[in-house]
Amino acid sequence: MEHWLWIILAALFFECKGQDTVTQPTGDVTAAEGDTITLNCTFETSSLTPTLFWYKQEENDFPKYMLKCFSKTVDHAPEIHKDRFHAEIKEKSVPLKIQKLAVQSCCVLCTLLTPQ
């Protein structure tokens, strides 16, 4: 069999994986300035070492990276205050805890899953 055909067959074989999903509850979360809230996010993946990212999108702006969680590690963007924003992978969820809410905390928050 031709060498290129083996490459195509191998590529097709290794790409047959389960579907990965991320689910966030719909709707707005309302809280008072200074409060602490937790935003839930669940995921399903066939990966043994998933990486999950939290992004924020303010009005009329593009999504900006906030932090990522992988294994037991959390990596924050330089401008994100570690004492206000915390997330960690807990089984099949990666909740985001926001402390000391401020008016500038108003934004859309979303999660992205990258299987490894």
N, CA, C and O atoms as a GROMACS GRO file, in nm:
protein
  464
    1MET      N    1   0.085  -0.118   0.000
    1MET     CA    2   0.000   0.000   0.000
    1MET      C    3   0.089   0.124   0.000
    1MET      O    4   0.196   0.125   0.062
    2GLU      N    5   0.046   0.226  -0.069
    2GLU     CA    6   0.124   0.350  -0.079
    2GLU      C    7   0.145   0.413   0.059
    2GLU      O    8   0.059   0.404   0.147
    3HIS      N    9   0.260   0.478   0.076
    3HIS     CA   10   0.296   0.541   0.203
    3HIS      C   11   0.196   0.649   0.242
    3HIS      O   12   0.158   0.657   0.359
    4TRP      N   13   0.151   0.732   0.149
    4TRP     CA   14   0.058   0.841   0.180
    4TRP      C   15  -0.077   0.789   0.227
    4TRP      O   16  -0.144   0.854   0.308
    5LEU      N   17  -0.119   0.671   0.177
    5LEU     CA   18  -0.245   0.613   0.219
    5LEU      C   19  -0.239   0.569   0.365
    5LEU      O   20  -0.338   0.583   0.438
    6TRP      N   21  -0.126   0.514   0.409
    6TRP     CA   22  -0.110   0.477   0.549
    6TRP      C   23  -0.119   0.600   0.639
    6TRP      O   24  -0.176   0.593   0.748
    7ILE      N   25  -0.065   0.712   0.595
    7ILE     CA   26  -0.070   0.835   0.674
    7ILE      C   27  -0.215   0.882   0.689
    7ILE      O   28  -0.256   0.920   0.799
    8ILE      N   29  -0.292   0.878   0.580
    8ILE     CA   30  -0.432   0.918   0.586
    8ILE      C   31  -0.511   0.826   0.679
    8ILE      O   32  -0.589   0.873   0.762
    9LEU      N   33  -0.491   0.695   0.667
    9LEU     CA   34  -0.562   0.600   0.752
    9LEU      C   35  -0.525   0.621   0.899
    9LEU      O   36  -0.612   0.614   0.986
   10ALA      N   37  -0.398   0.645   0.928
   10ALA     CA   38  -0.354   0.670   1.066
   10ALA      C   39  -0.419   0.798   1.119
   10ALA      O   40  -0.463   0.802   1.234
   11ALA      N   41  -0.424   0.902   1.036
   11ALA     CA   42  -0.485   1.028   1.078
   11ALA      C   43  -0.633   1.009   1.109
   11ALA      O   44  -0.683   1.063   1.208
   12LEU      N   45  -0.703   0.934   1.027
   12LEU     CA   46  -0.845   0.908   1.051
   12LEU      C   47  -0.865   0.827   1.178
   12LEU      O   48  -0.957   0.854   1.255
   13PHE      N   49  -0.781   0.730   1.202
   13PHE     CA   50  -0.792   0.645   1.320
   13PHE      C   51  -0.773   0.726   1.448
   13PHE      O   52  -0.851   0.711   1.542
   14PHE      N   53  -0.671   0.810   1.454
   14PHE     CA   54  -0.641   0.885   1.576
   14PHE      C   55  -0.734   1.004   1.598
   14PHE      O   56  -0.737   1.057   1.709
   15GLU      N   57  -0.809   1.046   1.496
   15GLU     CA   58  -0.901   1.157   1.514
   15GLU      C   59  -1.039   1.112   1.563
   15GLU      O   60  -1.122   1.197   1.593
   16CYS      N   61  -1.064   0.985   1.571
   16CYS     CA   62  -1.194   0.934   1.617
   16CYS      C   63  -1.199   0.936   1.769
   16CYS      O   64  -1.170   0.835   1.833
   17LYS      N   65  -1.236   1.049   1.826
   17LYS     CA   66  -1.241   1.066   1.971
   17LYS      C   67  -1.383   1.104   2.011
   17LYS      O   68  -1.465   1.141   1.928
   18GLY      N   69  -1.410   1.095   2.141
   18GLY     CA   70  -1.539   1.139   2.192
   18GLY      C   71  -1.551   1.290   2.184
   18GLY      O   72  -1.453   1.361   2.164
   19GLN      N   73  -1.673   1.338   2.201
   19GLN     CA   74  -1.697   1.482   2.193
   19GLN      C   75  -1.675   1.546   2.329
   19GLN      O   76  -1.724   1.496   2.430
   20ASP      N   77  -1.601   1.656   2.333
   20ASP     CA   78  -1.577   1.733   2.454
   20ASP      C   79  -1.681   1.844   2.462
   20ASP      O   80  -1.714   1.906   2.361
   21THR      N   81  -1.733   1.870   2.583
   21THR     CA   82  -1.834   1.975   2.599
   21THR      C   83  -1.806   2.056   2.724
   21THR      O   84  -1.748   2.008   2.821
   22VAL      N   85  -1.850   2.182   2.720
   22VAL     CA   86  -1.846   2.272   2.834
   22VAL      C   87  -1.986   2.328   2.850
   22VAL      O   88  -2.048   2.370   2.752
   23THR      N   89  -2.038   2.329   2.974
   23THR     CA   90  -2.172   2.379   2.999
   23THR      C   91  -2.166   2.484   3.109
   23THR      O   92  -2.113   2.461   3.217
   24GLN      N   93  -2.223   2.601   3.078
   24GLN     CA   94  -2.236   2.707   3.177
   24GLN      C   95  -2.384   2.739   3.193
   24GLN      O   96  -2.457   2.743   3.094
   25PRO      N   97  -2.428   2.761   3.317
   25PRO     CA   98  -2.569   2.798   3.335
   25PRO      C   99  -2.599   2.928   3.261
   25PRO      O  100  -2.516   3.018   3.254
   26THR      N  101  -2.717   2.935   3.206
   26THR     CA  102  -2.756   3.056   3.134
   26THR      C  103  -2.814   3.157   3.230
   26THR      O  104  -2.852   3.124   3.342
   27GLY      N  105  -2.820   3.280   3.186
   27GLY     CA  106  -2.880   3.385   3.266
   27GLY      C  107  -2.777   3.473   3.334
   27GLY      O  108  -2.659   3.440   3.344
   28ASP      N  109  -2.826   3.586   3.380
   28ASP     CA  110  -2.742   3.684   3.448
   28ASP      C  111  -2.726   3.649   3.595
   28ASP      O  112  -2.814   3.588   3.656
   29VAL      N  113  -2.614   3.691   3.651
   29VAL     CA  114  -2.590   3.679   3.795
   29VAL      C  115  -2.586   3.821   3.848
   29VAL      O  116  -2.508   3.904   3.800
   30THR      N  117  -2.668   3.850   3.948
   30THR     CA  118  -2.674   3.983   4.006
   30THR      C  119  -2.626   3.976   4.150
   30THR      O  120  -2.667   3.890   4.227
   31ALA      N  121  -2.538   4.069   4.185
   31ALA     CA  122  -2.485   4.076   4.321
   31ALA      C  123  -2.450   4.221   4.352
   31ALA      O  124  -2.439   4.304   4.262
   32ALA      N  125  -2.433   4.250   4.478
   32ALA     CA  126  -2.398   4.386   4.521
   32ALA      C  127  -2.248   4.406   4.518
   32ALA      O  128  -2.171   4.310   4.527
   33GLU      N  129  -2.208   4.530   4.504
   33GLU     CA  130  -2.066   4.563   4.505
   33GLU      C  131  -2.005   4.516   4.637
   33GLU      O  132  -2.061   4.539   4.744
   34GLY      N  133  -1.889   4.451   4.628
   34GLY     CA  134  -1.820   4.399   4.746
   34GLY      C  135  -1.854   4.254   4.777
   34GLY      O  136  -1.785   4.190   4.857
   35ASP      N  137  -1.959   4.200   4.714
   35ASP     CA  138  -1.999   4.060   4.737
   35ASP      C  139  -1.900   3.962   4.676
   35ASP      O  140  -1.810   4.000   4.601
   36THR      N  141  -1.918   3.834   4.711
   36THR     CA  142  -1.844   3.724   4.652
   36THR      C  143  -1.944   3.635   4.579
   36THR      O  144  -2.049   3.602   4.635
   37ILE      N  145  -1.912   3.596   4.456
   37ILE     CA  146  -1.999   3.505   4.380
   37ILE      C  147  -1.916   3.390   4.324
   37ILE      O  148  -1.794   3.401   4.309
   38THR      N  149  -1.982   3.281   4.293
   38THR     CA  150  -1.918   3.168   4.227
   38THR      C  151  -1.997   3.136   4.101
   38THR      O  152  -2.118   3.113   4.107
   39LEU      N  153  -1.930   3.134   3.988
   39LEU     CA  154  -1.991   3.100   3.860
   39LEU      C  155  -1.956   2.955   3.828
   39LEU      O  156  -1.839   2.917   3.830
   40ASN      N  157  -2.057   2.876   3.799
   40ASN     CA  158  -2.035   2.734   3.775
   40ASN      C  159  -2.009   2.705   3.628
   40ASN      O  160  -2.056   2.775   3.539
   41CYS      N  161  -1.932   2.602   3.606
   41CYS     CA  162  -1.901   2.555   3.471
   41CYS      C  163  -1.868   2.406   3.484
   41CYS      O  164  -1.781   2.368   3.561
   42THR      N  165  -1.938   2.324   3.407
   42THR     CA  166  -1.909   2.181   3.406
   42THR      C  167  -1.857   2.141   3.269
   42THR      O  168  -1.881   2.211   3.170
   43PHE      N  169  -1.786   2.029   3.264
   43PHE     CA  170  -1.730   1.986   3.136
   43PHE      C  171  -1.727   1.834   3.129
   43PHE      O  172  -1.725   1.766   3.231
   44GLU      N  173  -1.727   1.784   3.007
   44GLU     CA  174  -1.710   1.642   2.978
   44GLU      C  175  -1.598   1.631   2.875
   44GLU      O  176  -1.598   1.703   2.775
   45THR      N  177  -1.504   1.542   2.900
   45THR     CA  178  -1.394   1.524   2.806
   45THR      C  179  -1.339   1.382   2.820
   45THR      O  180  -1.348   1.320   2.926
   46SER      N  181  -1.282   1.336   2.713
   46SER     CA  182  -1.215   1.206   2.718
   46SER      C  183  -1.068   1.223   2.758
   46SER      O  184  -0.998   1.124   2.779
   47SER      N  185  -1.023   1.347   2.768
   47SER     CA  186  -0.885   1.376   2.803
   47SER      C  187  -0.858   1.348   2.951
   47SER      O  188  -0.943   1.375   3.036
   48LEU      N  189  -0.743   1.294   2.980
   48LEU     CA  190  -0.702   1.271   3.119
   48LEU      C  191  -0.642   1.397   3.181
   48LEU      O  192  -0.635   1.408   3.303
   49THR      N  193  -0.599   1.490   3.097
   49THR     CA  194  -0.538   1.614   3.147
   49THR      C  195  -0.594   1.735   3.073
   49THR      O  196  -0.523   1.797   2.994
   50PRO      N  197  -0.721   1.769   3.097
   50PRO     CA  198  -0.779   1.885   3.027
   50PRO      C  199  -0.724   2.017   3.081
   50PRO      O  200  -0.680   2.025   3.196
   51THR      N  201  -0.726   2.118   2.997
   51THR     CA  202  -0.694   2.254   3.037
   51THR      C  203  -0.818   2.338   3.013
   51THR      O  204  -0.874   2.336   2.904
   52LEU      N  205  -0.861   2.412   3.115
   52LEU     CA  206  -0.979   2.497   3.103
   52LEU      C  207  -0.940   2.643   3.122
   52LEU      O  208  -0.862   2.677   3.210
   53PHE      N  209  -0.995   2.727   3.037
   53PHE     CA  210  -0.964   2.869   3.037
   53PHE      C  211  -1.089   2.949   3.073
   53PHE      O  212  -1.199   2.913   3.031
   54TRP      N  213  -1.072   3.056   3.149
   54TRP     CA  214  -1.180   3.152   3.173
   54TRP      C  215  -1.143   3.280   3.099
   54TRP      O  216  -1.029   3.328   3.106
   55TYR      N  217  -1.240   3.335   3.027
   55TYR     CA  218  -1.226   3.461   2.954
   55TYR      C  219  -1.333   3.557   3.000
   55TYR      O  220  -1.440   3.514   3.043
   56LYS      N  221  -1.305   3.686   2.993
   56LYS     CA  222  -1.408   3.786   3.020
   56LYS      C  223  -1.424   3.874   2.897
   56LYS      O  224  -1.328   3.903   2.825
   57GLN      N  225  -1.548   3.917   2.874
   57GLN     CA  226  -1.576   4.005   2.761
   57GLN      C  227  -1.660   4.121   2.810
   57GLN      O  228  -1.776   4.104   2.848
   58GLU      N  229  -1.600   4.238   2.808
   58GLU     CA  230  -1.672   4.358   2.849
   58GLU      C  231  -1.749   4.412   2.729
   58GLU      O  232  -1.722   4.375   2.615
   59GLU      N  233  -1.843   4.501   2.756
   59GLU     CA  234  -1.930   4.554   2.651
   59GLU      C  235  -1.847   4.618   2.538
   59GLU      O  236  -1.755   4.695   2.563
   60ASN      N  237  -1.882   4.584   2.416
   60ASN     CA  238  -1.816   4.636   2.294
   60ASN      C  239  -1.668   4.604   2.290
   60ASN      O  240  -1.589   4.683   2.238
   61ASP      N  241  -1.629   4.491   2.342
   61ASP     CA  242  -1.489   4.451   2.342
   61ASP      C  243  -1.479   4.302   2.307
   61ASP      O  244  -1.581   4.233   2.304
   62PHE      N  245  -1.361   4.254   2.281
   62PHE     CA  246  -1.340   4.114   2.247
   62PHE      C  247  -1.305   4.036   2.374
   62PHE      O  248  -1.262   4.096   2.473
   63PRO      N  249  -1.322   3.903   2.375
   63PRO     CA  250  -1.288   3.824   2.494
   63PRO      C  251  -1.140   3.836   2.528
   63PRO      O  252  -1.054   3.835   2.440
   64LYS      N  253  -1.112   3.848   2.658
   64LYS     CA  254  -0.974   3.859   2.706
   64LYS      C  255  -0.946   3.747   2.805
   64LYS      O  256  -1.028   3.716   2.891
   65TYR      N  257  -0.830   3.687   2.792
   65TYR     CA  258  -0.786   3.577   2.878
   65TYR      C  259  -0.774   3.623   3.022
   65TYR      O  260  -0.713   3.726   3.051
   66MET      N  261  -0.833   3.545   3.115
   66MET     CA  262  -0.823   3.573   3.257
   66MET      C  263  -0.731   3.474   3.327
   66MET      O  264  -0.635   3.512   3.394
   67LEU      N  265  -0.764   3.344   3.311
   67LEU     CA  266  -0.685   3.242   3.378
   67LEU      C  267  -0.709   3.106   3.314
   67LEU      O  268  -0.807   3.086   3.242
   68LYS      N  269  -0.618   3.014   3.344
   68LYS     CA  270  -0.636   2.877   3.297
   68LYS      C  271  -0.608   2.781   3.411
   68LYS      O  272  -0.526   2.809   3.499
   69CYS      N  273  -0.677   2.668   3.407
   69CYS     CA  274  -0.662   2.563   3.508
   69CYS      C  275  -0.621   2.435   3.439
   69CYS      O  276  -0.681   2.395   3.339
   70PHE      N  277  -0.519   2.371   3.491
   70PHE     CA  278  -0.478   2.241   3.441
   70PHE      C  279  -0.418   2.164   3.558
   70PHE      O  280  -0.338   2.217   3.635
   71SER      N  281  -0.459   2.039   3.570
   71SER     CA  282  -0.418   1.956   3.682
   71SER      C  283  -0.451   2.030   3.812
   71SER      O  284  -0.567   2.065   3.835
   72LYS      N  285  -0.355   2.055   3.896
   72LYS     CA  286  -0.377   2.129   4.022
   72LYS      C  287  -0.319   2.270   4.014
   72LYS      O  288  -0.299   2.335   4.117
   73THR      N  289  -0.293   2.317   3.892
   73THR     CA  290  -0.228   2.446   3.872
   73THR      C  291  -0.325   2.548   3.814
   73THR      O  292  -0.409   2.515   3.730
   74VAL      N  293  -0.313   2.674   3.860
   74VAL     CA  294  -0.390   2.785   3.806
   74VAL      C  295  -0.291   2.892   3.761
   74VAL      O  296  -0.202   2.930   3.836
   75ASP      N  297  -0.308   2.939   3.638
   75ASP     CA  298  -0.220   3.042   3.583
   75ASP      C  299  -0.306   3.164   3.549
   75ASP      O  300  -0.394   3.155   3.464
   76HIS      N  301  -0.281   3.276   3.616
   76HIS     CA  302  -0.357   3.399   3.595
   76HIS      C  303  -0.289   3.488   3.492
   76HIS      O  304  -0.166   3.489   3.482
   77ALA      N  305  -0.368   3.563   3.417
   77ALA     CA  306  -0.314   3.668   3.331
   77ALA      C  307  -0.251   3.773   3.422
   77ALA      O  308  -0.297   3.791   3.535
   78PRO      N  309  -0.147   3.843   3.376
   78PRO     CA  310  -0.077   3.939   3.463
   78PRO      C  311  -0.168   4.046   3.525
   78PRO      O  312  -0.144   4.088   3.638
   79GLU      N  313  -0.270   4.089   3.453
   79GLU     CA  314  -0.356   4.196   3.504
   79GLU      C  315  -0.471   4.146   3.594
   79GLU      O  316  -0.548   4.226   3.646
   80ILE      N  317  -0.482   4.015   3.612
   80ILE     CA  318  -0.588   3.958   3.695
   80ILE      C  319  -0.537   3.940   3.838
   80ILE      O  320  -0.434   3.878   3.861
   81HIS      N  321  -0.611   3.995   3.934
   81HIS     CA  322  -0.572   3.988   4.074
   81HIS      C  323  -0.603   3.850   4.130
   81HIS      O  324  -0.719   3.808   4.133
   82LYS      N  325  -0.500   3.779   4.173
   82LYS     CA  326  -0.515   3.643   4.226
   82LYS      C  327  -0.600   3.641   4.353
   82LYS      O  328  -0.664   3.540   4.382
   83ASP      N  329  -0.601   3.750   4.428
   83ASP     CA  330  -0.679   3.752   4.551
   83ASP      C  331  -0.828   3.774   4.524
   83ASP      O  332  -0.910   3.754   4.615
   84ARG      N  333  -0.866   3.814   4.402
   84ARG     CA  334  -1.007   3.837   4.369
   84ARG      C  335  -1.066   3.728   4.282
   84ARG      O  336  -1.186   3.701   4.291
   85PHE      N  337  -0.987   3.664   4.198
   85PHE     CA  338  -1.036   3.565   4.102
   85PHE      C  339  -0.965   3.431   4.127
   85PHE      O  340  -0.843   3.423   4.126
   86HIS      N  341  -1.047   3.327   4.150
   86HIS     CA  342  -0.988   3.195   4.174
   86HIS      C  343  -1.073   3.087   4.107
   86HIS      O  344  -1.196   3.091   4.112
   87ALA      N  345  -1.005   2.992   4.045
   87ALA     CA  346  -1.072   2.876   3.985
   87ALA      C  347  -0.982   2.756   4.002
   87ALA      O  348  -0.860   2.768   4.008
   88GLU      N  349  -1.044   2.640   4.009
   88GLU     CA  350  -0.968   2.515   4.012
   88GLU      C  351  -1.057   2.403   3.960
   88GLU      O  352  -1.179   2.407   3.976
   89ILE      N  353  -0.995   2.304   3.899
   89ILE     CA  354  -1.069   2.190   3.847
   89ILE      C  355  -1.108   2.101   3.964
   89ILE      O  356  -1.024   2.060   4.044
   90LYS      N  357  -1.238   2.071   3.971
   90LYS     CA  358  -1.292   1.981   4.075
   90LYS      C  359  -1.372   1.874   4.003
   90LYS      O  360  -1.488   1.896   3.967
   91GLU      N  361  -1.312   1.759   3.982
   91GLU     CA  362  -1.372   1.649   3.907
   91GLU      C  363  -1.413   1.695   3.769
   91GLU      O  364  -1.327   1.709   3.682
   92LYS      N  365  -1.542   1.720   3.744
   92LYS     CA  366  -1.590   1.760   3.612
   92LYS      C  367  -1.644   1.903   3.612
   92LYS      O  368  -1.732   1.936   3.532
   93SER      N  369  -1.590   1.988   3.700
   93SER     CA  370  -1.632   2.128   3.702
   93SER      C  371  -1.511   2.218   3.727
   93SER      O  372  -1.408   2.174   3.777
   94VAL      N  373  -1.527   2.343   3.690
   94VAL     CA  374  -1.421   2.442   3.713
   94VAL      C  375  -1.489   2.575   3.751
   94VAL      O  376  -1.494   2.668   3.670
   95PRO      N  377  -1.541   2.583   3.875
   95PRO     CA  378  -1.610   2.705   3.917
   95PRO      C  379  -1.513   2.822   3.931
   95PRO      O  380  -1.397   2.805   3.970
   96LEU      N  381  -1.563   2.942   3.898
   96LEU     CA  382  -1.484   3.064   3.911
   96LEU      C  383  -1.540   3.145   4.028
   96LEU      O  384  -1.657   3.182   4.028
   97LYS      N  385  -1.456   3.170   4.127
   97LYS     CA  386  -1.496   3.249   4.244
   97LYS      C  387  -1.442   3.391   4.226
   97LYS      O  388  -1.323   3.411   4.203
   98ILE      N  389  -1.532   3.488   4.235
   98ILE     CA  390  -1.494   3.629   4.224
   98ILE      C  391  -1.527   3.696   4.356
   98ILE      O  392  -1.641   3.694   4.401
   99GLN      N  393  -1.426   3.755   4.419
   99GLN     CA  394  -1.442   3.823   4.546
   99GLN      C  395  -1.435   3.974   4.526
   99GLN      O  396  -1.378   4.022   4.428
  100LYS      N  397  -1.492   4.047   4.620
  100LYS     CA  398  -1.488   4.193   4.619
  100LYS      C  399  -1.537   4.248   4.484
  100LYS      O  400  -1.465   4.320   4.415
  101LEU      N  401  -1.661   4.212   4.449
  101LEU     CA  402  -1.718   4.258   4.322
  101LEU      C  403  -1.712   4.409   4.312
  101LEU      O  404  -1.734   4.480   4.410
  102ALA      N  405  -1.683   4.456   4.192
  102ALA     CA  406  -1.678   4.600   4.164
  102ALA      C  407  -1.759   4.627   4.039
  102ALA      O  408  -1.790   4.535   3.963
  103VAL      N  409  -1.793   4.752   4.017
  103VAL     CA  410  -1.872   4.789   3.899
  103VAL      C  411  -1.802   4.741   3.772
  103VAL      O  412  -1.869   4.697   3.679
  104GLN      N  413  -1.671   4.750   3.767
  104GLN     CA  414  -1.598   4.705   3.648
  104GLN      C  415  -1.597   4.554   3.632
  104GLN      O  416  -1.544   4.503   3.533
  105SER      N  417  -1.655   4.480   3.728
  105SER     CA  418  -1.667   4.334   3.716
  105SER      C  419  -1.780   4.295   3.621
  105SER      O  420  -1.795   4.177   3.588
  106CYS      N  421  -1.860   4.392   3.578
  106CYS     CA  422  -1.973   4.362   3.489
  106CYS      C  423  -1.920   4.323   3.351
  106CYS      O  424  -1.858   4.404   3.282
  107CYS      N  425  -1.944   4.199   3.312
  107CYS     CA  426  -1.896   4.149   3.185
  107CYS      C  427  -1.957   4.013   3.160
  107CYS      O  428  -2.027   3.958   3.244
  108VAL      N  429  -1.930   3.960   3.044
  108VAL     CA  430  -1.968   3.823   3.011
  108VAL      C  431  -1.846   3.737   3.039
  108VAL      O  432  -1.735   3.770   2.996
  109LEU      N  433  -1.866   3.626   3.110
  109LEU     CA  434  -1.756   3.534   3.141
  109LEU      C  435  -1.783   3.401   3.071
  109LEU      O  436  -1.895   3.351   3.074
  110CYS      N  437  -1.681   3.345   3.010
  110CYS     CA  438  -1.700   3.219   2.941
  110CYS      C  439  -1.581   3.128   2.963
  110CYS      O  440  -1.471   3.172   2.997
  111THR      N  441  -1.605   2.998   2.944
  111THR     CA  442  -1.504   2.896   2.966
  111THR      C  443  -1.473   2.825   2.836
  111THR      O  444  -1.561   2.806   2.752
  112LEU      N  445  -1.348   2.787   2.819
  112LEU     CA  446  -1.302   2.714   2.702
  112LEU      C  447  -1.225   2.592   2.750
  112LEU      O  448  -1.144   2.601   2.842
  113LEU      N  449  -1.251   2.477   2.687
  113LEU     CA  450  -1.184   2.351   2.721
  113LEU      C  451  -1.088   2.315   2.610
  113LEU      O  452  -1.125   2.316   2.493
  114THR      N  453  -0.964   2.282   2.648
  114THR     CA  454  -0.866   2.232   2.552
  114THR      C  455  -0.819   2.096   2.599
  114THR      O  456  -0.746   2.086   2.697
  115PRO      N  457  -0.861   1.989   2.529
  115PRO     CA  458  -0.811   1.857   2.568
  115PRO      C  459  -0.664   1.844   2.534
  115PRO      O  460  -0.618   1.897   2.433
  116GLN      N  461  -0.589   1.774   2.617
  116GLN     CA  462  -0.445   1.757   2.595
  116GLN      C  463  -0.416   1.617   2.550
  116GLN      O  464  -0.300   1.582   2.526
   0.00000   0.00000   0.00000
